[in-house]
Amino acid sequence: MNEAPADFRPLPPPAPPSDQGWPWRKLAWFAVFLFGVHVGALFVFGSKKPVIARAVINRVPHLQLTSEGDELIALGDPTLFVLPHPNDFGAPLWQHPANGVAPVFHYDEPPEFLKLNPETLATTFQEFVQTNRIAPYAPDFKPELQLATPPLTDEPSSTRSTWHITGELASRPLLAAPTLPVLAYNDVLPPSRVQVQVDAAGFVASLVPLPPENAVEAKERAEAGETNALRIARQLRFAPAAQAAFGEIIFNWHTVPPPAANLP
């Protein structure tokens, strides 16, 4: 196999054909050629005609007056269909009104008054009374007084204080029922109302005393019952539950007169 000489170099590959189009010089000469063809066509096929001046007619303006009855002027009137016009369909009615005779509302006959017959006065009323008999009625302006007596019972009145629970706390069992005292007071005490919150373990978490229903009348008499109600409600123990519960405890106090003080 023959070895290539040391100074041998391979020939470069041939350049690919250029797709850039015509060079700018060819484009310039082509544009000049088209311009020359266009100018030559104008000279060959163009025709020259002399310009003829138009004759001027009626150079001086003329003024012409129209009559009032011109229809063109009437059509330009903006009030043509709004205001009365002598040529509309109703013009004969108001231009030539009819000569009518107005009616006369005057009566020459003297008025006739109804004659009153004294013999027939109240006859209609008398016939009504004779044919419609009305039963006598004694007006009772002041009926008899009806007294209401309360029912008598053999059950003696309560001699001890009572209490009850309302709200969702009423469904919680109470571990030990308290013993309510009998308060020594010279008057009737209003019921004591206490709002109670019991936790899940059954202990009383909070106490809120509520005012009595008639707070003005029982303002001075509520302190004795309220003090005992808070003391007793704080010592209550309920059965444990899954969650806390709210309720209201109402105490109805039984009072007895206080003992007389020993005089010196």
BALOBA-1460 file (C-alpha; in Angstrom, 3 decimals):
// residues 264
<rec num="1" residu="m" x="0.000" y="0.000" z="0.000"/>
<rec num="2" residu="n" x="1.425" y="3.407" z="-1.071"/>
<rec num="3" residu="e" x="1.910" y="5.986" z="1.666"/>
<rec num="4" residu="a" x="0.849" y="9.593" z="1.021"/>
<rec num="5" residu="p" x="3.570" y="12.273" z="0.955"/>
<rec num="6" residu="a" x="4.030" y="14.385" z="4.068"/>
<rec num="7" residu="d" x="3.014" y="17.682" z="2.394"/>
<rec num="8" residu="f" x="-0.210" y="16.295" z="0.897"/>
<rec num="9" residu="r" x="-3.423" y="18.165" z="1.870"/>
<rec num="10" residu="p" x="-6.941" y="17.097" z="0.898"/>
<rec num="11" residu="l" x="-9.007" y="19.444" z="-1.255"/>
<rec num="12" residu="p" x="-11.850" y="21.301" z="0.498"/>
<rec num="13" residu="p" x="-15.375" y="20.140" z="-0.320"/>
<rec num="14" residu="p" x="-17.235" y="22.079" z="-3.025"/>
<rec num="15" residu="a" x="-19.430" y="24.981" z="-1.776"/>
<rec num="16" residu="p" x="-23.165" y="24.329" z="-1.860"/>
<rec num="17" residu="p" x="-25.184" y="26.239" z="-4.447"/>
<rec num="18" residu="s" x="-26.368" y="29.649" z="-3.208"/>
<rec num="19" residu="d" x="-30.145" y="30.233" z="-2.922"/>
<rec num="20" residu="q" x="-29.951" y="33.977" z="-2.219"/>
<rec num="21" residu="g" x="-31.563" y="34.947" z="-5.613"/>
<rec num="22" residu="w" x="-30.550" y="37.828" z="-7.856"/>
<rec num="23" residu="p" x="-27.873" y="40.281" z="-6.746"/>
<rec num="24" residu="w" x="-28.887" y="43.909" z="-6.173"/>
<rec num="25" residu="r" x="-27.284" y="45.054" z="-9.439"/>
<rec num="26" residu="k" x="-29.478" y="42.815" z="-11.541"/>
<rec num="27" residu="l" x="-32.556" y="43.993" z="-9.655"/>
<rec num="28" residu="a" x="-31.630" y="47.649" z="-10.263"/>
<rec num="29" residu="w" x="-31.183" y="47.146" z="-14.000"/>
<rec num="30" residu="f" x="-34.471" y="45.233" z="-14.188"/>
<rec num="31" residu="a" x="-36.329" y="48.085" z="-12.462"/>
<rec num="32" residu="v" x="-34.832" y="50.623" z="-14.908"/>
<rec num="33" residu="f" x="-35.944" y="48.423" z="-17.810"/>
<rec num="34" residu="l" x="-39.521" y="48.232" z="-16.557"/>
<rec num="35" residu="f" x="-39.637" y="52.019" z="-16.076"/>
<rec num="36" residu="g" x="-38.462" y="52.585" z="-19.669"/>
<rec num="37" residu="v" x="-41.046" y="50.161" z="-21.034"/>
<rec num="38" residu="h" x="-43.812" y="51.993" z="-19.102"/>
<rec num="39" residu="v" x="-42.747" y="55.444" z="-20.374"/>
<rec num="40" residu="g" x="-42.495" y="54.171" z="-23.973"/>
<rec num="41" residu="a" x="-46.002" y="52.676" z="-23.763"/>
<rec num="42" residu="l" x="-47.375" y="56.043" z="-22.656"/>
<rec num="43" residu="f" x="-45.889" y="57.837" z="-25.652"/>
<rec num="44" residu="v" x="-46.939" y="55.177" z="-28.163"/>
<rec num="45" residu="f" x="-50.478" y="54.433" z="-27.054"/>
<rec num="46" residu="g" x="-51.361" y="57.760" z="-25.418"/>
<rec num="47" residu="s" x="-53.671" y="60.226" z="-27.230"/>
<rec num="48" residu="k" x="-53.617" y="63.996" z="-26.886"/>
<rec num="49" residu="k" x="-56.965" y="65.818" z="-26.847"/>
<rec num="50" residu="p" x="-57.333" y="69.579" z="-26.604"/>
<rec num="51" residu="v" x="-59.078" y="70.920" z="-23.477"/>
<rec num="52" residu="i" x="-62.343" y="72.631" z="-24.386"/>
<rec num="53" residu="a" x="-63.565" y="75.317" z="-21.997"/>
<rec num="54" residu="r" x="-67.189" y="74.963" z="-20.769"/>
<rec num="55" residu="a" x="-69.530" y="77.775" z="-21.677"/>
<rec num="56" residu="v" x="-70.785" y="79.795" z="-18.680"/>
<rec num="57" residu="i" x="-74.577" y="80.231" z="-18.520"/>
<rec num="58" residu="n" x="-76.537" y="82.520" z="-16.145"/>
<rec num="59" residu="r" x="-73.600" y="84.217" z="-14.548"/>
<rec num="60" residu="v" x="-75.783" y="86.725" z="-12.660"/>
<rec num="61" residu="p" x="-77.919" y="85.193" z="-9.788"/>
<rec num="62" residu="h" x="-81.685" y="85.792" z="-9.952"/>
<rec num="63" residu="l" x="-84.128" y="86.114" z="-6.993"/>
<rec num="64" residu="q" x="-87.624" y="84.657" z="-7.352"/>
<rec num="65" residu="l" x="-90.418" y="85.070" z="-4.777"/>
<rec num="66" residu="t" x="-92.857" y="82.252" z="-4.117"/>
<rec num="67" residu="s" x="-96.439" y="82.463" z="-2.982"/>
<rec num="68" residu="e" x="-97.700" y="81.391" z="0.435"/>
<rec num="69" residu="g" x="-99.465" y="78.431" z="-1.082"/>
<rec num="70" residu="d" x="-96.295" y="76.775" z="-2.365"/>
<rec num="71" residu="e" x="-96.343" y="73.119" z="-1.324"/>
<rec num="72" residu="l" x="-92.559" y="72.895" z="-0.986"/>
<rec num="73" residu="i" x="-92.515" y="75.673" z="1.596"/>
<rec num="74" residu="a" x="-95.459" y="74.099" z="3.471"/>
<rec num="75" residu="l" x="-93.642" y="70.759" z="3.721"/>
<rec num="76" residu="g" x="-90.700" y="72.477" z="5.426"/>
<rec num="77" residu="d" x="-92.905" y="73.902" z="8.188"/>
<rec num="78" residu="p" x="-92.154" y="72.002" z="11.485"/>
<rec num="79" residu="t" x="-95.658" y="72.766" z="12.841"/>
<rec num="80" residu="l" x="-97.466" y="71.327" z="9.819"/>
<rec num="81" residu="f" x="-98.909" y="68.350" z="11.740"/>
<rec num="82" residu="v" x="-99.217" y="70.047" z="15.146"/>
<rec num="83" residu="l" x="-101.034" y="73.335" z="14.721"/>
<rec num="84" residu="p" x="-104.340" y="73.853" z="12.892"/>
<rec num="85" residu="h" x="-103.893" y="74.382" z="9.187"/>
<rec num="86" residu="p" x="-106.431" y="75.861" z="6.767"/>
<rec num="87" residu="n" x="-105.925" y="72.966" z="4.331"/>
<rec num="88" residu="d" x="-106.257" y="70.030" z="6.731"/>
<rec num="89" residu="f" x="-109.287" y="67.725" z="6.932"/>
<rec num="90" residu="g" x="-110.812" y="69.509" z="9.943"/>
<rec num="91" residu="a" x="-110.495" y="73.044" z="8.634"/>
<rec num="92" residu="p" x="-114.132" y="73.366" z="7.429"/>
<rec num="93" residu="l" x="-115.386" y="72.622" z="10.945"/>
<rec num="94" residu="w" x="-113.673" y="75.534" z="12.661"/>
<rec num="95" residu="q" x="-113.646" y="77.890" z="9.673"/>
<rec num="96" residu="h" x="-117.402" y="77.584" z="9.101"/>
<rec num="97" residu="p" x="-119.035" y="76.603" z="12.392"/>
<rec num="98" residu="a" x="-122.642" y="75.412" z="12.326"/>
<rec num="99" residu="n" x="-125.298" y="77.819" z="13.535"/>
<rec num="100" residu="g" x="-126.879" y="75.675" z="16.233"/>
<rec num="101" residu="v" x="-129.549" y="76.802" z="18.659"/>
<rec num="102" residu="a" x="-128.533" y="76.478" z="22.295"/>
<rec num="103" residu="p" x="-131.137" y="74.764" z="24.496"/>
<rec num="104" residu="v" x="-133.019" y="76.856" z="27.010"/>
<rec num="105" residu="f" x="-133.096" y="75.504" z="30.564"/>
<rec num="106" residu="h" x="-135.823" y="77.735" z="31.887"/>
<rec num="107" residu="y" x="-139.165" y="76.395" z="33.009"/>
<rec num="108" residu="d" x="-142.183" y="78.656" z="33.095"/>
<rec num="109" residu="e" x="-144.324" y="76.256" z="35.116"/>
<rec num="110" residu="p" x="-144.570" y="77.209" z="38.791"/>
<rec num="111" residu="p" x="-143.337" y="74.619" z="41.279"/>
<rec num="112" residu="e" x="-145.862" y="72.300" z="42.923"/>
<rec num="113" residu="f" x="-145.337" y="71.399" z="46.545"/>
<rec num="114" residu="l" x="-146.610" y="68.177" z="48.035"/>
<rec num="115" residu="k" x="-149.711" y="68.629" z="50.130"/>
<rec num="116" residu="l" x="-149.627" y="67.459" z="53.726"/>
<rec num="117" residu="n" x="-152.649" y="65.539" z="55.007"/>
<rec num="118" residu="p" x="-152.862" y="65.756" z="58.814"/>
<rec num="119" residu="e" x="-155.222" y="62.815" z="59.024"/>
<rec num="120" residu="t" x="-152.662" y="60.348" z="57.648"/>
<rec num="121" residu="l" x="-149.777" y="61.359" z="59.885"/>
<rec num="122" residu="a" x="-148.073" y="58.460" z="61.732"/>
<rec num="123" residu="t" x="-150.413" y="55.874" z="60.234"/>
<rec num="124" residu="t" x="-147.522" y="53.810" z="58.909"/>
<rec num="125" residu="f" x="-145.852" y="53.744" z="62.293"/>
<rec num="126" residu="q" x="-149.093" y="52.734" z="64.004"/>
<rec num="127" residu="e" x="-149.542" y="49.850" z="61.606"/>
<rec num="128" residu="f" x="-146.003" y="48.678" z="62.293"/>
<rec num="129" residu="v" x="-146.544" y="48.784" z="66.063"/>
<rec num="130" residu="q" x="-149.819" y="46.866" z="65.846"/>
<rec num="131" residu="t" x="-148.413" y="44.132" z="63.626"/>
<rec num="132" residu="n" x="-145.014" y="43.776" z="65.376"/>
<rec num="133" residu="r" x="-145.405" y="43.134" z="69.066"/>
<rec num="134" residu="i" x="-142.187" y="43.474" z="71.076"/>
<rec num="135" residu="a" x="-141.793" y="41.488" z="74.278"/>
<rec num="136" residu="p" x="-141.196" y="43.600" z="77.376"/>
<rec num="137" residu="y" x="-137.588" y="43.755" z="78.480"/>
<rec num="138" residu="a" x="-136.430" y="44.847" z="81.882"/>
<rec num="139" residu="p" x="-133.010" y="46.447" z="81.572"/>
<rec num="140" residu="d" x="-130.557" y="45.032" z="84.060"/>
<rec num="141" residu="f" x="-128.070" y="47.824" z="84.523"/>
<rec num="142" residu="k" x="-126.531" y="46.369" z="87.697"/>
<rec num="143" residu="p" x="-126.451" y="42.563" z="87.779"/>
<rec num="144" residu="e" x="-126.063" y="40.714" z="91.023"/>
<rec num="145" residu="l" x="-122.569" y="40.231" z="92.319"/>
<rec num="146" residu="q" x="-121.270" y="36.683" z="91.971"/>
<rec num="147" residu="l" x="-118.733" y="35.791" z="94.637"/>
<rec num="148" residu="a" x="-116.028" y="33.246" z="93.885"/>
<rec num="149" residu="t" x="-114.823" y="31.208" z="96.845"/>
<rec num="150" residu="p" x="-111.596" y="29.192" z="96.669"/>
<rec num="151" residu="p" x="-111.952" y="25.435" z="96.959"/>
<rec num="152" residu="l" x="-111.354" y="24.066" z="100.445"/>
<rec num="153" residu="t" x="-108.856" y="21.227" z="100.796"/>
<rec num="154" residu="d" x="-108.095" y="19.005" z="103.768"/>
<rec num="155" residu="e" x="-104.377" y="19.002" z="102.997"/>
<rec num="156" residu="p" x="-102.424" y="21.148" z="105.471"/>
<rec num="157" residu="s" x="-100.075" y="23.804" z="104.140"/>
<rec num="158" residu="s" x="-96.413" y="22.913" z="103.734"/>
<rec num="159" residu="t" x="-94.424" y="23.279" z="106.962"/>
<rec num="160" residu="r" x="-91.004" y="22.808" z="105.399"/>
<rec num="161" residu="s" x="-88.881" y="24.395" z="102.710"/>
<rec num="162" residu="t" x="-88.837" y="22.795" z="99.246"/>
<rec num="163" residu="w" x="-86.632" y="23.017" z="96.156"/>
<rec num="164" residu="h" x="-86.513" y="21.739" z="92.558"/>
<rec num="165" residu="i" x="-84.106" y="21.784" z="89.625"/>
<rec num="166" residu="t" x="-84.901" y="22.921" z="86.064"/>
<rec num="167" residu="g" x="-82.957" y="22.819" z="82.797"/>
<rec num="168" residu="e" x="-80.590" y="20.146" z="81.509"/>
<rec num="169" residu="l" x="-79.229" y="19.692" z="85.042"/>
<rec num="170" residu="a" x="-82.542" y="18.100" z="86.092"/>
<rec num="171" residu="s" x="-81.533" y="14.881" z="84.291"/>
<rec num="172" residu="r" x="-78.317" y="14.530" z="86.353"/>
<rec num="173" residu="p" x="-78.784" y="12.292" z="89.426"/>
<rec num="174" residu="l" x="-78.006" y="13.888" z="92.782"/>
<rec num="175" residu="l" x="-75.731" y="11.869" z="95.066"/>
<rec num="176" residu="a" x="-77.126" y="13.268" z="98.337"/>
<rec num="177" residu="a" x="-80.253" y="15.389" z="98.763"/>
<rec num="178" residu="p" x="-79.746" y="18.397" z="101.069"/>
<rec num="179" residu="t" x="-81.909" y="19.212" z="104.063"/>
<rec num="180" residu="l" x="-83.434" y="22.668" z="103.761"/>
<rec num="181" residu="p" x="-83.810" y="24.731" z="106.920"/>
<rec num="182" residu="v" x="-86.855" y="26.659" z="108.068"/>
<rec num="183" residu="l" x="-85.901" y="30.337" z="108.147"/>
<rec num="184" residu="a" x="-86.842" y="32.571" z="111.043"/>
<rec num="185" residu="y" x="-88.443" y="35.630" z="109.446"/>
<rec num="186" residu="n" x="-91.543" y="37.708" z="110.158"/>
<rec num="187" residu="d" x="-92.633" y="37.857" z="106.515"/>
<rec num="188" residu="v" x="-92.934" y="35.622" z="103.492"/>
<rec num="189" residu="l" x="-89.687" y="35.237" z="101.558"/>
<rec num="190" residu="p" x="-89.752" y="35.116" z="97.754"/>
<rec num="191" residu="p" x="-88.321" y="32.019" z="96.013"/>
<rec num="192" residu="s" x="-84.538" y="32.099" z="95.652"/>
<rec num="193" residu="r" x="-83.282" y="31.296" z="92.125"/>
<rec num="194" residu="v" x="-79.667" y="30.217" z="91.517"/>
<rec num="195" residu="q" x="-78.133" y="29.413" z="88.133"/>
<rec num="196" residu="v" x="-75.665" y="26.529" z="88.507"/>
<rec num="197" residu="q" x="-72.958" y="25.043" z="86.257"/>
<rec num="198" residu="v" x="-71.832" y="21.495" z="87.128"/>
<rec num="199" residu="d" x="-68.676" y="20.042" z="85.591"/>
<rec num="200" residu="a" x="-68.246" y="16.510" z="84.260"/>
<rec num="201" residu="a" x="-67.062" y="15.221" z="87.648"/>
<rec num="202" residu="g" x="-70.292" y="16.365" z="89.322"/>
<rec num="203" residu="f" x="-68.946" y="19.356" z="91.283"/>
<rec num="204" residu="v" x="-70.534" y="22.801" z="91.163"/>
<rec num="205" residu="a" x="-68.249" y="25.005" z="89.074"/>
<rec num="206" residu="s" x="-70.090" y="28.326" z="89.225"/>
<rec num="207" residu="l" x="-73.059" y="29.942" z="90.981"/>
<rec num="208" residu="v" x="-75.016" y="32.980" z="89.773"/>
<rec num="209" residu="p" x="-77.908" y="34.297" z="91.922"/>
<rec num="210" residu="l" x="-80.869" y="35.413" z="89.850"/>
<rec num="211" residu="p" x="-83.213" y="38.227" z="90.896"/>
<rec num="212" residu="p" x="-86.761" y="37.307" z="91.996"/>
<rec num="213" residu="e" x="-89.675" y="37.828" z="89.645"/>
<rec num="214" residu="n" x="-91.013" y="40.794" z="91.645"/>
<rec num="215" residu="a" x="-87.673" y="42.375" z="92.478"/>
<rec num="216" residu="v" x="-89.141" y="45.708" z="93.679"/>
<rec num="217" residu="e" x="-91.455" y="44.136" z="96.241"/>
<rec num="218" residu="a" x="-88.968" y="41.492" z="97.450"/>
<rec num="219" residu="k" x="-85.835" y="43.638" z="97.408"/>
<rec num="220" residu="e" x="-85.370" y="43.701" z="101.209"/>
<rec num="221" residu="r" x="-86.662" y="40.164" z="101.798"/>
<rec num="222" residu="a" x="-84.427" y="38.315" z="99.310"/>
<rec num="223" residu="e" x="-81.095" y="38.527" z="101.142"/>
<rec num="224" residu="a" x="-81.885" y="35.935" z="103.830"/>
<rec num="225" residu="g" x="-83.099" y="33.347" z="101.322"/>
<rec num="226" residu="e" x="-80.335" y="34.094" z="98.805"/>
<rec num="227" residu="t" x="-77.563" y="33.566" z="101.376"/>
<rec num="228" residu="n" x="-78.871" y="30.139" z="102.356"/>
<rec num="229" residu="a" x="-79.537" y="29.204" z="98.688"/>
<rec num="230" residu="l" x="-75.917" y="29.891" z="97.676"/>
<rec num="231" residu="r" x="-74.567" y="27.966" z="100.679"/>
<rec num="232" residu="i" x="-76.680" y="24.900" z="99.998"/>
<rec num="233" residu="a" x="-76.159" y="24.924" z="96.188"/>
<rec num="234" residu="r" x="-72.381" y="25.077" z="96.631"/>
<rec num="235" residu="q" x="-72.391" y="21.815" z="98.645"/>
<rec num="236" residu="l" x="-74.380" y="19.780" z="96.089"/>
<rec num="237" residu="r" x="-72.732" y="16.774" z="94.409"/>
<rec num="238" residu="f" x="-74.085" y="15.257" z="91.186"/>
<rec num="239" residu="a" x="-73.290" y="12.035" z="89.385"/>
<rec num="240" residu="p" x="-70.389" y="12.211" z="86.877"/>
<rec num="241" residu="a" x="-71.253" y="12.678" z="83.222"/>
<rec num="242" residu="a" x="-69.542" y="13.076" z="79.839"/>
<rec num="243" residu="q" x="-69.855" y="16.858" z="79.781"/>
<rec num="244" residu="a" x="-70.802" y="19.843" z="81.920"/>
<rec num="245" residu="a" x="-74.430" y="20.840" z="82.408"/>
<rec num="246" residu="f" x="-76.352" y="24.032" z="83.229"/>
<rec num="247" residu="g" x="-79.492" y="24.359" z="85.270"/>
<rec num="248" residu="e" x="-81.460" y="26.472" z="87.703"/>
<rec num="249" residu="i" x="-82.253" y="25.600" z="91.334"/>
<rec num="250" residu="i" x="-85.346" y="27.235" z="92.886"/>
<rec num="251" residu="f" x="-85.722" y="27.269" z="96.686"/>
<rec num="252" residu="n" x="-89.173" y="27.859" z="98.250"/>
<rec num="253" residu="w" x="-88.580" y="28.901" z="101.845"/>
<rec num="254" residu="h" x="-90.876" y="28.206" z="104.784"/>
<rec num="255" residu="t" x="-90.594" y="30.896" z="107.459"/>
<rec num="256" residu="v" x="-91.563" y="31.021" z="111.130"/>
<rec num="257" residu="p" x="-91.632" y="34.027" z="113.452"/>
<rec num="258" residu="p" x="-88.314" y="34.547" z="115.211"/>
<rec num="259" residu="p" x="-88.234" y="33.974" z="119.002"/>
<rec num="260" residu="a" x="-88.833" y="37.007" z="121.191"/>
<rec num="261" residu="a" x="-85.704" y="38.559" z="122.611"/>
<rec num="262" residu="n" x="-85.240" y="38.304" z="126.355"/>
<rec num="263" residu="l" x="-85.840" y="41.709" z="127.864"/>
<rec num="264" residu="p" x="-83.660" y="42.746" z="130.847"/>
